[in-house]
């Protein structure tokens, strides 16, 4: 069902922190934001494969790169090899990471695989208090 129709009839969107499993292309709430998991594009899949062993960039830098419109090319140029593996490189593609929102507690697809292995989260509608 379309998001605007759900909002019109005041049917609440499910909270992603309670979803087990995460269903791709389904609308969820996450701290007031409306979001969904979408499959990686071919370029994004290639980026994830090629950037193993790299660390994610700063969320502030990612938001600035998003405004510039260069996207993956700029991320590749700025990413440095040999960083710590505390934040995986696929987080560079995730809107949750860009806006400082925590990942879902149960981050699994129906087949049992991790969402971040094949999908990324996008925010469809930001909460009014998030800028």
Secondary structure, 3 states (H helix, E strand, C coil): CCHHHHHHCCCCCCEHHHCCCCCCCCCEEECCEEEEEEECCHHHHHHHHHCCCECCCCHHHHHHHHHHCCCHHHHHHHCCECCCCCCCHHHHHCHHHHCCCCCCCCCECCCCCEHHHCEEEEEEECCCCCC
